[in-house]
Amino acid sequence: MVFPNAEKADILMLYGECRKNAVRACTIYAERYPNRRQPSRQLFVNLFIQLRETGSVTPRKRNRRKPVTGEEGQINVLAVVAVNSHSSSRAIA
């Protein structure tokens, strides 16, 4: 579930107010903000950990490593696919 930064700030403030008691913070959050989506107790903990470790409440973008295949490797992959069309070019690479 994605929460706007304003709601994340409210979650963190309430978590601190409840002295890092996630169950209590979750209950009070539901009382104070009945018209909002209710975060799980684990979200209170995870959001606090994320802020402490990264300094940000926005999730980190995951960078996928792209395989490096030279021209010769590309030719070999295409040759295997040409021989067996059921083979996955990604698996071969």
PyMOL Python script that loads the backbone (N, CA, C, O; Angstrom):
from pymol import cmd

cmd.read_pdbstr("""\
ATOM      1  N   MET A   1       0.828  -1.166   0.000  1.00  0.00           N
ATOM      2  CA  MET A   1       0.000   0.000   0.000  1.00  0.00           C
ATOM      3  C   MET A   1       0.886   1.247   0.000  1.00  0.00           C
ATOM      4  O   MET A   1       1.848   1.335   0.763  1.00  0.00           O
ATOM      5  N   VAL A   2       0.560   2.182  -0.839  1.00  0.00           N
ATOM      6  CA  VAL A   2       1.334   3.417  -0.925  1.00  0.00           C
ATOM      7  C   VAL A   2       0.572   4.521  -0.198  1.00  0.00           C
ATOM      8  O   VAL A   2      -0.605   4.763  -0.467  1.00  0.00           O
ATOM      9  N   PHE A   3       1.253   5.174   0.710  1.00  0.00           N
ATOM     10  CA  PHE A   3       0.670   6.275   1.465  1.00  0.00           C
ATOM     11  C   PHE A   3       1.332   7.572   1.040  1.00  0.00           C
ATOM     12  O   PHE A   3       2.535   7.592   0.779  1.00  0.00           O
ATOM     13  N   PRO A   4       0.569   8.658   0.965  1.00  0.00           N
ATOM     14  CA  PRO A   4       1.177   9.966   0.667  1.00  0.00           C
ATOM     15  C   PRO A   4       2.133  10.369   1.794  1.00  0.00           C
ATOM     16  O   PRO A   4       2.011   9.898   2.925  1.00  0.00           O
ATOM     17  N   ASN A   5       3.073  11.236   1.471  1.00  0.00           N
ATOM     18  CA  ASN A   5       4.066  11.657   2.465  1.00  0.00           C
ATOM     19  C   ASN A   5       3.425  12.306   3.688  1.00  0.00           C
ATOM     20  O   ASN A   5       3.929  12.142   4.799  1.00  0.00           O
ATOM     21  N   ALA A   6       2.334  13.035   3.511  1.00  0.00           N
ATOM     22  CA  ALA A   6       1.666  13.670   4.654  1.00  0.00           C
ATOM     23  C   ALA A   6       1.158  12.608   5.632  1.00  0.00           C
ATOM     24  O   ALA A   6       1.268  12.769   6.847  1.00  0.00           O
ATOM     25  N   GLU A   7       0.606  11.533   5.096  1.00  0.00           N
ATOM     26  CA  GLU A   7       0.121  10.457   5.968  1.00  0.00           C
ATOM     27  C   GLU A   7       1.292   9.711   6.613  1.00  0.00           C
ATOM     28  O   GLU A   7       1.202   9.289   7.767  1.00  0.00           O
ATOM     29  N   LYS A   8       2.375   9.551   5.877  1.00  0.00           N
ATOM     30  CA  LYS A   8       3.562   8.907   6.448  1.00  0.00           C
ATOM     31  C   LYS A   8       4.098   9.732   7.617  1.00  0.00           C
ATOM     32  O   LYS A   8       4.547   9.179   8.621  1.00  0.00           O
ATOM     33  N   ALA A   9       4.049  11.056   7.477  1.00  0.00           N
ATOM     34  CA  ALA A   9       4.498  11.928   8.563  1.00  0.00           C
ATOM     35  C   ALA A   9       3.609  11.743   9.789  1.00  0.00           C
ATOM     36  O   ALA A   9       4.104  11.680  10.914  1.00  0.00           O
ATOM     37  N   ASP A  10       2.298  11.656   9.572  1.00  0.00           N
ATOM     38  CA  ASP A  10       1.377  11.428  10.688  1.00  0.00           C
ATOM     39  C   ASP A  10       1.640  10.079  11.348  1.00  0.00           C
ATOM     40  O   ASP A  10       1.580   9.958  12.572  1.00  0.00           O
ATOM     41  N   ILE A  11       1.928   9.077  10.543  1.00  0.00           N
ATOM     42  CA  ILE A  11       2.219   7.731  11.063  1.00  0.00           C
ATOM     43  C   ILE A  11       3.462   7.784  11.948  1.00  0.00           C
ATOM     44  O   ILE A  11       3.468   7.239  13.052  1.00  0.00           O
ATOM     45  N   LEU A  12       4.512   8.441  11.460  1.00  0.00           N
ATOM     46  CA  LEU A  12       5.757   8.509  12.228  1.00  0.00           C
ATOM     47  C   LEU A  12       5.599   9.324  13.509  1.00  0.00           C
ATOM     48  O   LEU A  12       6.129   8.955  14.557  1.00  0.00           O
ATOM     49  N   MET A  13       4.870  10.427  13.420  1.00  0.00           N
ATOM     50  CA  MET A  13       4.652  11.248  14.610  1.00  0.00           C
ATOM     51  C   MET A  13       3.887  10.464  15.671  1.00  0.00           C
ATOM     52  O   MET A  13       4.223  10.517  16.854  1.00  0.00           O
ATOM     53  N   LEU A  14       2.875   9.751  15.250  1.00  0.00           N
ATOM     54  CA  LEU A  14       2.066   8.983  16.189  1.00  0.00           C
ATOM     55  C   LEU A  14       2.861   7.820  16.770  1.00  0.00           C
ATOM     56  O   LEU A  14       2.711   7.483  17.945  1.00  0.00           O
ATOM     57  N   TYR A  15       3.705   7.210  15.949  1.00  0.00           N
ATOM     58  CA  TYR A  15       4.553   6.110  16.416  1.00  0.00           C
ATOM     59  C   TYR A  15       5.509   6.604  17.507  1.00  0.00           C
ATOM     60  O   TYR A  15       5.727   5.915  18.504  1.00  0.00           O
ATOM     61  N   GLY A  16       6.066   7.778  17.317  1.00  0.00           N
ATOM     62  CA  GLY A  16       6.934   8.370  18.333  1.00  0.00           C
ATOM     63  C   GLY A  16       6.163   8.766  19.575  1.00  0.00           C
ATOM     64  O   GLY A  16       6.631   8.579  20.698  1.00  0.00           O
ATOM     65  N   GLU A  17       4.969   9.318  19.362  1.00  0.00           N
ATOM     66  CA  GLU A  17       4.117   9.719  20.482  1.00  0.00           C
ATOM     67  C   GLU A  17       3.762   8.511  21.362  1.00  0.00           C
ATOM     68  O   GLU A  17       3.626   8.633  22.580  1.00  0.00           O
ATOM     69  N   CYS A  18       3.616   7.361  20.728  1.00  0.00           N
ATOM     70  CA  CYS A  18       3.276   6.130  21.465  1.00  0.00           C
ATOM     71  C   CYS A  18       4.533   5.387  21.920  1.00  0.00           C
ATOM     72  O   CYS A  18       4.469   4.216  22.293  1.00  0.00           O
ATOM     73  N   ARG A  19       5.654   6.066  21.887  1.00  0.00           N
ATOM     74  CA  ARG A  19       6.945   5.511  22.324  1.00  0.00           C
ATOM     75  C   ARG A  19       7.288   4.189  21.640  1.00  0.00           C
ATOM     76  O   ARG A  19       7.702   3.217  22.272  1.00  0.00           O
ATOM     77  N   LYS A  20       7.096   4.198  20.314  1.00  0.00           N
ATOM     78  CA  LYS A  20       7.411   3.063  19.434  1.00  0.00           C
ATOM     79  C   LYS A  20       6.614   1.803  19.785  1.00  0.00           C
ATOM     80  O   LYS A  20       7.110   0.688  19.622  1.00  0.00           O
ATOM     81  N   ASN A  21       5.394   1.978  20.261  1.00  0.00           N
ATOM     82  CA  ASN A  21       4.480   0.868  20.500  1.00  0.00           C
ATOM     83  C   ASN A  21       3.544   0.820  19.291  1.00  0.00           C
ATOM     84  O   ASN A  21       2.581   1.583  19.216  1.00  0.00           O
ATOM     85  N   ALA A  22       3.832  -0.080  18.346  1.00  0.00           N
ATOM     86  CA  ALA A  22       3.118  -0.116  17.078  1.00  0.00           C
ATOM     87  C   ALA A  22       1.649  -0.492  17.238  1.00  0.00           C
ATOM     88  O   ALA A  22       0.797   0.040  16.527  1.00  0.00           O
ATOM     89  N   VAL A  23       1.344  -1.391  18.151  1.00  0.00           N
ATOM     90  CA  VAL A  23      -0.052  -1.803  18.348  1.00  0.00           C
ATOM     91  C   VAL A  23      -0.876  -0.619  18.850  1.00  0.00           C
ATOM     92  O   VAL A  23      -1.972  -0.359  18.353  1.00  0.00           O
ATOM     93  N   ARG A  24      -0.347   0.082  19.822  1.00  0.00           N
ATOM     94  CA  ARG A  24      -1.048   1.247  20.377  1.00  0.00           C
ATOM     95  C   ARG A  24      -1.167   2.348  19.322  1.00  0.00           C
ATOM     96  O   ARG A  24      -2.215   2.980  19.190  1.00  0.00           O
ATOM     97  N   ALA A  25      -0.083   2.571  18.572  1.00  0.00           N
ATOM     98  CA  ALA A  25      -0.093   3.606  17.530  1.00  0.00           C
ATOM     99  C   ALA A  25      -1.132   3.283  16.461  1.00  0.00           C
ATOM    100  O   ALA A  25      -1.810   4.178  15.957  1.00  0.00           O
ATOM    101  N   CYS A  26      -1.253   2.022  16.122  1.00  0.00           N
ATOM    102  CA  CYS A  26      -2.220   1.597  15.110  1.00  0.00           C
ATOM    103  C   CYS A  26      -3.650   1.872  15.588  1.00  0.00           C
ATOM    104  O   CYS A  26      -4.494   2.331  14.818  1.00  0.00           O
ATOM    105  N   THR A  27      -3.905   1.590  16.848  1.00  0.00           N
ATOM    106  CA  THR A  27      -5.233   1.817  17.423  1.00  0.00           C
ATOM    107  C   THR A  27      -5.573   3.304  17.464  1.00  0.00           C
ATOM    108  O   THR A  27      -6.676   3.700  17.087  1.00  0.00           O
ATOM    109  N   ILE A  28      -4.641   4.117  17.915  1.00  0.00           N
ATOM    110  CA  ILE A  28      -4.878   5.560  18.014  1.00  0.00           C
ATOM    111  C   ILE A  28      -5.010   6.180  16.622  1.00  0.00           C
ATOM    112  O   ILE A  28      -5.819   7.086  16.421  1.00  0.00           O
ATOM    113  N   TYR A  29      -4.221   5.697  15.665  1.00  0.00           N
ATOM    114  CA  TYR A  29      -4.311   6.208  14.293  1.00  0.00           C
ATOM    115  C   TYR A  29      -5.720   5.976  13.745  1.00  0.00           C
ATOM    116  O   TYR A  29      -6.293   6.855  13.102  1.00  0.00           O
ATOM    117  N   ALA A  30      -6.269   4.798  14.002  1.00  0.00           N
ATOM    118  CA  ALA A  30      -7.625   4.484  13.531  1.00  0.00           C
ATOM    119  C   ALA A  30      -8.663   5.401  14.180  1.00  0.00           C
ATOM    120  O   ALA A  30      -9.652   5.767  13.546  1.00  0.00           O
ATOM    121  N   GLU A  31      -8.441   5.769  15.438  1.00  0.00           N
ATOM    122  CA  GLU A  31      -9.365   6.670  16.128  1.00  0.00           C
ATOM    123  C   GLU A  31      -9.257   8.097  15.594  1.00  0.00           C
ATOM    124  O   GLU A  31     -10.273   8.766  15.400  1.00  0.00           O
ATOM    125  N   ARG A  32      -8.034   8.565  15.356  1.00  0.00           N
ATOM    126  CA  ARG A  32      -7.829   9.945  14.912  1.00  0.00           C
ATOM    127  C   ARG A  32      -8.178  10.162  13.442  1.00  0.00           C
ATOM    128  O   ARG A  32      -8.664  11.225  13.054  1.00  0.00           O
ATOM    129  N   TYR A  33      -7.924   9.146  12.642  1.00  0.00           N
ATOM    130  CA  TYR A  33      -8.125   9.285  11.199  1.00  0.00           C
ATOM    131  C   TYR A  33      -9.045   8.160  10.693  1.00  0.00           C
ATOM    132  O   TYR A  33      -8.588   7.254   9.994  1.00  0.00           O
ATOM    133  N   PRO A  34     -10.326   8.217  11.042  1.00  0.00           N
ATOM    134  CA  PRO A  34     -11.232   7.116  10.652  1.00  0.00           C
ATOM    135  C   PRO A  34     -11.521   7.050   9.155  1.00  0.00           C
ATOM    136  O   PRO A  34     -11.911   5.997   8.651  1.00  0.00           O
ATOM    137  N   ASN A  35     -11.338   8.151   8.440  1.00  0.00           N
ATOM    138  CA  ASN A  35     -11.638   8.169   7.006  1.00  0.00           C
ATOM    139  C   ASN A  35     -10.437   7.821   6.136  1.00  0.00           C
ATOM    140  O   ASN A  35     -10.545   7.815   4.910  1.00  0.00           O
ATOM    141  N   ARG A  36      -9.305   7.535   6.746  1.00  0.00           N
ATOM    142  CA  ARG A  36      -8.102   7.165   5.984  1.00  0.00           C
ATOM    143  C   ARG A  36      -7.944   5.648   5.958  1.00  0.00           C
ATOM    144  O   ARG A  36      -8.536   4.921   6.756  1.00  0.00           O
ATOM    145  N   ARG A  37      -7.124   5.201   5.013  1.00  0.00           N
ATOM    146  CA  ARG A  37      -6.746   3.781   5.017  1.00  0.00           C
ATOM    147  C   ARG A  37      -5.956   3.518   6.285  1.00  0.00           C
ATOM    148  O   ARG A  37      -5.138   4.340   6.699  1.00  0.00           O
ATOM    149  N   GLN A  38      -6.197   2.394   6.888  1.00  0.00           N
ATOM    150  CA  GLN A  38      -5.535   2.076   8.145  1.00  0.00           C
ATOM    151  C   GLN A  38      -4.275   1.250   7.887  1.00  0.00           C
ATOM    152  O   GLN A  38      -4.355   0.146   7.349  1.00  0.00           O
ATOM    153  N   PRO A  39      -3.127   1.775   8.267  1.00  0.00           N
ATOM    154  CA  PRO A  39      -1.883   1.026   8.074  1.00  0.00           C
ATOM    155  C   PRO A  39      -1.788  -0.130   9.069  1.00  0.00           C
ATOM    156  O   PRO A  39      -2.375  -0.090  10.149  1.00  0.00           O
ATOM    157  N   SER A  40      -1.046  -1.143   8.686  1.00  0.00           N
ATOM    158  CA  SER A  40      -0.803  -2.253   9.600  1.00  0.00           C
ATOM    159  C   SER A  40       0.201  -1.812  10.658  1.00  0.00           C
ATOM    160  O   SER A  40       0.901  -0.813  10.487  1.00  0.00           O
ATOM    161  N   ARG A  41       0.263  -2.556  11.737  1.00  0.00           N
ATOM    162  CA  ARG A  41       1.222  -2.206  12.793  1.00  0.00           C
ATOM    163  C   ARG A  41       2.649  -2.349  12.282  1.00  0.00           C
ATOM    164  O   ARG A  41       3.547  -1.633  12.725  1.00  0.00           O
ATOM    165  N   GLN A  42       2.857  -3.278  11.346  1.00  0.00           N
ATOM    166  CA  GLN A  42       4.201  -3.488  10.800  1.00  0.00           C
ATOM    167  C   GLN A  42       4.649  -2.291   9.973  1.00  0.00           C
ATOM    168  O   GLN A  42       5.844  -2.011   9.889  1.00  0.00           O
ATOM    169  N   LEU A  43       3.700  -1.579   9.359  1.00  0.00           N
ATOM    170  CA  LEU A  43       4.067  -0.404   8.574  1.00  0.00           C
ATOM    171  C   LEU A  43       4.676   0.676   9.462  1.00  0.00           C
ATOM    172  O   LEU A  43       5.600   1.373   9.042  1.00  0.00           O
ATOM    173  N   PHE A  44       4.174   0.823  10.675  1.00  0.00           N
ATOM    174  CA  PHE A  44       4.739   1.802  11.607  1.00  0.00           C
ATOM    175  C   PHE A  44       6.219   1.492  11.845  1.00  0.00           C
ATOM    176  O   PHE A  44       7.068   2.382  11.812  1.00  0.00           O
ATOM    177  N   VAL A  45       6.505   0.220  12.085  1.00  0.00           N
ATOM    178  CA  VAL A  45       7.881  -0.204  12.358  1.00  0.00           C
ATOM    179  C   VAL A  45       8.753  -0.046  11.111  1.00  0.00           C
ATOM    180  O   VAL A  45       9.848   0.512  11.177  1.00  0.00           O
ATOM    181  N   ASN A  46       8.257  -0.543   9.977  1.00  0.00           N
ATOM    182  CA  ASN A  46       9.044  -0.505   8.740  1.00  0.00           C
ATOM    183  C   ASN A  46       9.336   0.920   8.287  1.00  0.00           C
ATOM    184  O   ASN A  46      10.436   1.219   7.824  1.00  0.00           O
ATOM    185  N   LEU A  47       8.348   1.792   8.422  1.00  0.00           N
ATOM    186  CA  LEU A  47       8.543   3.182   8.016  1.00  0.00           C
ATOM    187  C   LEU A  47       9.589   3.864   8.891  1.00  0.00           C
ATOM    188  O   LEU A  47      10.407   4.639   8.395  1.00  0.00           O
ATOM    189  N   PHE A  48       9.564   3.578  10.182  1.00  0.00           N
ATOM    190  CA  PHE A  48      10.559   4.139  11.100  1.00  0.00           C
ATOM    191  C   PHE A  48      11.961   3.626  10.756  1.00  0.00           C
ATOM    192  O   PHE A  48      12.915   4.403  10.716  1.00  0.00           O
ATOM    193  N   ILE A  49      12.082   2.332  10.510  1.00  0.00           N
ATOM    194  CA  ILE A  49      13.379   1.747  10.152  1.00  0.00           C
ATOM    195  C   ILE A  49      13.895   2.344   8.849  1.00  0.00           C
ATOM    196  O   ILE A  49      15.075   2.679   8.737  1.00  0.00           O
ATOM    197  N   GLN A  50      13.010   2.477   7.869  1.00  0.00           N
ATOM    198  CA  GLN A  50      13.402   3.037   6.574  1.00  0.00           C
ATOM    199  C   GLN A  50      13.895   4.468   6.734  1.00  0.00           C
ATOM    200  O   GLN A  50      14.901   4.847   6.133  1.00  0.00           O
ATOM    201  N   LEU A  51      13.202   5.264   7.535  1.00  0.00           N
ATOM    202  CA  LEU A  51      13.633   6.651   7.753  1.00  0.00           C
ATOM    203  C   LEU A  51      14.979   6.699   8.462  1.00  0.00           C
ATOM    204  O   LEU A  51      15.839   7.510   8.118  1.00  0.00           O
ATOM    205  N   ARG A  52      15.157   5.838   9.443  1.00  0.00           N
ATOM    206  CA  ARG A  52      16.412   5.821  10.194  1.00  0.00           C
ATOM    207  C   ARG A  52      17.583   5.379   9.317  1.00  0.00           C
ATOM    208  O   ARG A  52      18.680   5.925   9.436  1.00  0.00           O
ATOM    209  N   GLU A  53      17.366   4.403   8.442  1.00  0.00           N
ATOM    210  CA  GLU A  53      18.466   3.871   7.631  1.00  0.00           C
ATOM    211  C   GLU A  53      18.764   4.707   6.394  1.00  0.00           C
ATOM    212  O   GLU A  53      19.925   4.851   6.009  1.00  0.00           O
ATOM    213  N   THR A  54      17.721   5.263   5.764  1.00  0.00           N
ATOM    214  CA  THR A  54      17.936   5.963   4.498  1.00  0.00           C
ATOM    215  C   THR A  54      17.772   7.470   4.594  1.00  0.00           C
ATOM    216  O   THR A  54      18.222   8.206   3.716  1.00  0.00           O
ATOM    217  N   GLY A  55      17.124   7.933   5.669  1.00  0.00           N
ATOM    218  CA  GLY A  55      16.865   9.359   5.799  1.00  0.00           C
ATOM    219  C   GLY A  55      15.698   9.828   4.956  1.00  0.00           C
ATOM    220  O   GLY A  55      15.497  11.030   4.785  1.00  0.00           O
ATOM    221  N   SER A  56      14.928   8.893   4.428  1.00  0.00           N
ATOM    222  CA  SER A  56      13.812   9.238   3.562  1.00  0.00           C
ATOM    223  C   SER A  56      12.646   8.287   3.813  1.00  0.00           C
ATOM    224  O   SER A  56      12.840   7.141   4.219  1.00  0.00           O
ATOM    225  N   VAL A  57      11.438   8.775   3.566  1.00  0.00           N
ATOM    226  CA  VAL A  57      10.264   7.910   3.699  1.00  0.00           C
ATOM    227  C   VAL A  57       9.809   7.377   2.351  1.00  0.00           C
ATOM    228  O   VAL A  57       8.885   6.567   2.281  1.00  0.00           O
ATOM    229  N   THR A  58      10.453   7.828   1.281  1.00  0.00           N
ATOM    230  CA  THR A  58      10.109   7.314  -0.034  1.00  0.00           C
ATOM    231  C   THR A  58      10.919   6.051  -0.304  1.00  0.00           C
ATOM    232  O   THR A  58      12.102   5.983   0.029  1.00  0.00           O
ATOM    233  N   PRO A  59      10.284   5.062  -0.904  1.00  0.00           N
ATOM    234  CA  PRO A  59      11.005   3.814  -1.158  1.00  0.00           C
ATOM    235  C   PRO A  59      12.138   4.001  -2.160  1.00  0.00           C
ATOM    236  O   PRO A  59      12.059   4.826  -3.071  1.00  0.00           O
ATOM    237  N   ARG A  60      13.185   3.218  -1.969  1.00  0.00           N
ATOM    238  CA  ARG A  60      14.316   3.278  -2.892  1.00  0.00           C
ATOM    239  C   ARG A  60      13.952   2.586  -4.193  1.00  0.00           C
ATOM    240  O   ARG A  60      13.242   1.581  -4.208  1.00  0.00           O
ATOM    241  N   LYS A  61      14.450   3.142  -5.275  1.00  0.00           N
ATOM    242  CA  LYS A  61      14.258   2.494  -6.563  1.00  0.00           C
ATOM    243  C   LYS A  61      15.273   1.380  -6.687  1.00  0.00           C
ATOM    244  O   LYS A  61      16.457   1.556  -6.396  1.00  0.00           O
ATOM    245  N   ARG A  62      14.799   0.254  -7.114  1.00  0.00           N
ATOM    246  CA  ARG A  62      15.701  -0.886  -7.282  1.00  0.00           C
ATOM    247  C   ARG A  62      16.288  -0.859  -8.678  1.00  0.00           C
ATOM    248  O   ARG A  62      15.563  -0.806  -9.672  1.00  0.00           O
ATOM    249  N   ASN A  63      17.579  -0.895  -8.741  1.00  0.00           N
ATOM    250  CA  ASN A  63      18.261  -0.906 -10.032  1.00  0.00           C
ATOM    251  C   ASN A  63      18.589  -2.339 -10.408  1.00  0.00           C
ATOM    252  O   ASN A  63      19.336  -3.030  -9.717  1.00  0.00           O
ATOM    253  N   ARG A  64      18.027  -2.754 -11.491  1.00  0.00           N
ATOM    254  CA  ARG A  64      18.333  -4.097 -11.981  1.00  0.00           C
ATOM    255  C   ARG A  64      19.611  -4.043 -12.793  1.00  0.00           C
ATOM    256  O   ARG A  64      19.832  -3.131 -13.589  1.00  0.00           O
ATOM    257  N   ARG A  65      20.425  -5.021 -12.574  1.00  0.00           N
ATOM    258  CA  ARG A  65      21.653  -5.097 -13.352  1.00  0.00           C
ATOM    259  C   ARG A  65      21.318  -5.727 -14.694  1.00  0.00           C
ATOM    260  O   ARG A  65      20.748  -6.815 -14.762  1.00  0.00           O
ATOM    261  N   LYS A  66      21.675  -5.040 -15.734  1.00  0.00           N
ATOM    262  CA  LYS A  66      21.436  -5.557 -17.073  1.00  0.00           C
ATOM    263  C   LYS A  66      22.620  -6.422 -17.468  1.00  0.00           C
ATOM    264  O   LYS A  66      23.772  -6.037 -17.269  1.00  0.00           O
ATOM    265  N   PRO A  67      22.334  -7.598 -18.031  1.00  0.00           N
ATOM    266  CA  PRO A  67      23.451  -8.445 -18.448  1.00  0.00           C
ATOM    267  C   PRO A  67      24.225  -7.792 -19.592  1.00  0.00           C
ATOM    268  O   PRO A  67      23.648  -7.201 -20.505  1.00  0.00           O
ATOM    269  N   VAL A  68      25.506  -7.916 -19.512  1.00  0.00           N
ATOM    270  CA  VAL A  68      26.363  -7.357 -20.549  1.00  0.00           C
ATOM    271  C   VAL A  68      26.742  -8.481 -21.491  1.00  0.00           C
ATOM    272  O   VAL A  68      27.450  -9.419 -21.125  1.00  0.00           O
ATOM    273  N   THR A  69      26.257  -8.362 -22.701  1.00  0.00           N
ATOM    274  CA  THR A  69      26.542  -9.379 -23.701  1.00  0.00           C
ATOM    275  C   THR A  69      27.199  -8.690 -24.890  1.00  0.00           C
ATOM    276  O   THR A  69      26.648  -7.758 -25.476  1.00  0.00           O
ATOM    277  N   GLY A  70      28.366  -9.162 -25.222  1.00  0.00           N
ATOM    278  CA  GLY A  70      29.070  -8.591 -26.364  1.00  0.00           C
ATOM    279  C   GLY A  70      28.441  -9.038 -27.665  1.00  0.00           C
ATOM    280  O   GLY A  70      27.493  -9.823 -27.676  1.00  0.00           O
ATOM    281  N   GLU A  71      28.974  -8.535 -28.750  1.00  0.00           N
ATOM    282  CA  GLU A  71      28.434  -8.861 -30.071  1.00  0.00           C
ATOM    283  C   GLU A  71      28.532 -10.359 -30.354  1.00  0.00           C
ATOM    284  O   GLU A  71      27.612 -10.954 -30.916  1.00  0.00           O
ATOM    285  N   GLU A  72      29.651 -10.962 -29.960  1.00  0.00           N
ATOM    286  CA  GLU A  72      29.822 -12.398 -30.191  1.00  0.00           C
ATOM    287  C   GLU A  72      28.798 -13.195 -29.373  1.00  0.00           C
ATOM    288  O   GLU A  72      28.232 -14.177 -29.855  1.00  0.00           O
ATOM    289  N   GLY A  73      28.573 -12.762 -28.149  1.00  0.00           N
ATOM    290  CA  GLY A  73      27.577 -13.429 -27.308  1.00  0.00           C
ATOM    291  C   GLY A  73      26.174 -13.303 -27.873  1.00  0.00           C
ATOM    292  O   GLY A  73      25.388 -14.248 -27.808  1.00  0.00           O
ATOM    293  N   GLN A  74      25.856 -12.140 -28.426  1.00  0.00           N
ATOM    294  CA  GLN A  74      24.538 -11.945 -29.028  1.00  0.00           C
ATOM    295  C   GLN A  74      24.338 -12.883 -30.209  1.00  0.00           C
ATOM    296  O   GLN A  74      23.260 -13.449 -30.388  1.00  0.00           O
ATOM    297  N   ILE A  75      25.367 -13.040 -31.000  1.00  0.00           N
ATOM    298  CA  ILE A  75      25.289 -13.941 -32.157  1.00  0.00           C
ATOM    299  C   ILE A  75      25.077 -15.381 -31.691  1.00  0.00           C
ATOM    300  O   ILE A  75      24.290 -16.121 -32.280  1.00  0.00           O
ATOM    301  N   ASN A  76      25.785 -15.774 -30.629  1.00  0.00           N
ATOM    302  CA  ASN A  76      25.622 -17.135 -30.098  1.00  0.00           C
ATOM    303  C   ASN A  76      24.205 -17.365 -29.573  1.00  0.00           C
ATOM    304  O   ASN A  76      23.618 -18.422 -29.806  1.00  0.00           O
ATOM    305  N   VAL A  77      23.664 -16.391 -28.876  1.00  0.00           N
ATOM    306  CA  VAL A  77      22.299 -16.514 -28.346  1.00  0.00           C
ATOM    307  C   VAL A  77      21.306 -16.639 -29.488  1.00  0.00           C
ATOM    308  O   VAL A  77      20.427 -17.500 -29.457  1.00  0.00           O
ATOM    309  N   LEU A  78      21.439 -15.785 -30.498  1.00  0.00           N
ATOM    310  CA  LEU A  78      20.520 -15.845 -31.636  1.00  0.00           C
ATOM    311  C   LEU A  78      20.644 -17.159 -32.397  1.00  0.00           C
ATOM    312  O   LEU A  78      19.656 -17.672 -32.925  1.00  0.00           O
ATOM    313  N   ALA A  79      21.849 -17.699 -32.454  1.00  0.00           N
ATOM    314  CA  ALA A  79      22.038 -18.983 -33.135  1.00  0.00           C
ATOM    315  C   ALA A  79      21.336 -20.103 -32.383  1.00  0.00           C
ATOM    316  O   ALA A  79      20.712 -20.966 -33.000  1.00  0.00           O
ATOM    317  N   VAL A  80      21.431 -20.100 -31.057  1.00  0.00           N
ATOM    318  CA  VAL A  80      20.760 -21.131 -30.261  1.00  0.00           C
ATOM    319  C   VAL A  80      19.247 -21.012 -30.405  1.00  0.00           C
ATOM    320  O   VAL A  80      18.553 -22.024 -30.506  1.00  0.00           O
ATOM    321  N   VAL A  81      18.733 -19.793 -30.416  1.00  0.00           N
ATOM    322  CA  VAL A  81      17.292 -19.585 -30.577  1.00  0.00           C
ATOM    323  C   VAL A  81      16.847 -20.027 -31.969  1.00  0.00           C
ATOM    324  O   VAL A  81      15.769 -20.601 -32.121  1.00  0.00           O
ATOM    325  N   ALA A  82      17.663 -19.765 -32.977  1.00  0.00           N
ATOM    326  CA  ALA A  82      17.310 -20.181 -34.342  1.00  0.00           C
ATOM    327  C   ALA A  82      17.226 -21.697 -34.447  1.00  0.00           C
ATOM    328  O   ALA A  82      16.371 -22.223 -35.159  1.00  0.00           O
ATOM    329  N   VAL A  83      18.110 -22.407 -33.739  1.00  0.00           N
ATOM    330  CA  VAL A  83      18.099 -23.876 -33.777  1.00  0.00           C
ATOM    331  C   VAL A  83      16.919 -24.419 -32.980  1.00  0.00           C
ATOM    332  O   VAL A  83      16.244 -25.348 -33.422  1.00  0.00           O
ATOM    333  N   ASN A  84      16.672 -23.850 -31.817  1.00  0.00           N
ATOM    334  CA  ASN A  84      15.589 -24.315 -30.963  1.00  0.00           C
ATOM    335  C   ASN A  84      14.719 -23.111 -30.607  1.00  0.00           C
ATOM    336  O   ASN A  84      15.041 -22.357 -29.688  1.00  0.00           O
ATOM    337  N   SER A  85      13.617 -22.936 -31.337  1.00  0.00           N
ATOM    338  CA  SER A  85      12.796 -21.750 -31.163  1.00  0.00           C
ATOM    339  C   SER A  85      12.054 -21.730 -29.820  1.00  0.00           C
ATOM    340  O   SER A  85      11.490 -20.701 -29.449  1.00  0.00           O
ATOM    341  N   HIS A  86      12.046 -22.850 -29.088  1.00  0.00           N
ATOM    342  CA  HIS A  86      11.371 -22.896 -27.795  1.00  0.00           C
ATOM    343  C   HIS A  86      12.280 -22.412 -26.671  1.00  0.00           C
ATOM    344  O   HIS A  86      11.832 -22.276 -25.533  1.00  0.00           O
ATOM    345  N   SER A  87      13.523 -22.156 -26.967  1.00  0.00           N
ATOM    346  CA  SER A  87      14.462 -21.672 -25.959  1.00  0.00           C
ATOM    347  C   SER A  87      14.212 -20.194 -25.662  1.00  0.00           C
ATOM    348  O   SER A  87      13.809 -19.428 -26.537  1.00  0.00           O
ATOM    349  N   SER A  88      14.456 -19.818 -24.430  1.00  0.00           N
ATOM    350  CA  SER A  88      14.312 -18.424 -24.035  1.00  0.00           C
ATOM    351  C   SER A  88      15.637 -17.714 -24.243  1.00  0.00           C
ATOM    352  O   SER A  88      16.670 -18.148 -23.731  1.00  0.00           O
ATOM    353  N   SER A  89      15.607 -16.625 -24.992  1.00  0.00           N
ATOM    354  CA  SER A  89      16.844 -15.887 -25.234  1.00  0.00           C
ATOM    355  C   SER A  89      17.397 -15.290 -23.944  1.00  0.00           C
ATOM    356  O   SER A  89      18.612 -15.150 -23.805  1.00  0.00           O
ATOM    357  N   ARG A  90      16.533 -14.938 -23.005  1.00  0.00           N
ATOM    358  CA  ARG A  90      17.007 -14.409 -21.725  1.00  0.00           C
ATOM    359  C   ARG A  90      17.708 -15.500 -20.902  1.00  0.00           C
ATOM    360  O   ARG A  90      18.744 -15.257 -20.282  1.00  0.00           O
ATOM    361  N   ALA A  91      17.132 -16.686 -20.910  1.00  0.00           N
ATOM    362  CA  ALA A  91      17.745 -17.781 -20.161  1.00  0.00           C
ATOM    363  C   ALA A  91      19.091 -18.164 -20.758  1.00  0.00           C
ATOM    364  O   ALA A  91      20.025 -18.498 -20.030  1.00  0.00           O
ATOM    365  N   ILE A  92      19.188 -18.117 -22.053  1.00  0.00           N
ATOM    366  CA  ILE A  92      20.432 -18.478 -22.730  1.00  0.00           C
ATOM    367  C   ILE A  92      21.508 -17.437 -22.456  1.00  0.00           C
ATOM    368  O   ILE A  92      22.668 -17.771 -22.218  1.00  0.00           O
ATOM    369  N   ALA A  93      21.111 -16.187 -22.491  1.00  0.00           N
ATOM    370  CA  ALA A  93      22.080 -15.092 -22.283  1.00  0.00           C
ATOM    371  C   ALA A  93      22.665 -15.204 -20.892  1.00  0.00           C
ATOM    372  O   ALA A  93      23.500 -14.387 -20.506  1.00  0.00           O
TER     373      ALA A  93
END
""", "prot")
cmd.dss("prot")
cmd.show_as("cartoon", "prot")
cmd.util.cbc("prot")
cmd.orient("prot")
